[in-house]
């Protein structure tokens, strides 16, 4: 089938995403265009509590940031 009239054409477009700092496309684009940095920074104390060894913390190349997704539903593993 060949269409020659644009009024016969339709497009179905959808977008869904879940990225740090934005739970929907509108917030994502607002953050992106606004230069919002959507990573979390962690203190040395928080990293130690998370089990990061001192040898890693003392590495000058270790970056103390991580993208964090909020409001995630966590289902505990079932016990067998």
Secondary structure, DSSP 8 states (H G I E B T S, - for coil): -----GGG----------BTTBSSHHHHHHHHHHT----EE--HHHHHHTT--HHHHT-TT---EE----S---------
